[in-house]
Amino acid sequence: MRTGTGLAEKNLRQLLNEWDPIGVADEYDRMFVPLLGRLRRGADQAESAALPRTELVEHFGLTPSPSEPEAVATRLMALKAEGA
């Protein structure tokens, strides 16, 4: 993900809203800045999956399947690889 571009922010926001595990788009703003920061620092897939997993459990009170945060992290890594 390139730093300093609106495209990175737009793509990340779109990804979070498409993921939408609780059915309330825009409820994921609390993850936006931390995820963007992790990606810009070069976080790997495991680190990128940790935040959505923690948020689902601690903030939303959900028990995600093991693959759910991993699927989001996979998409994040794809965005990062595309330079978007």
Secondary structure, DSSP 8 states (H G I E B T S, - for coil): --TT-HHHHHHHHHHHHHH-TTS-TTTTHHHHHHHHHHHHHT--HHHHHHHHHHIIIIIT-----THHHHHHHHHHHHHHHHT-
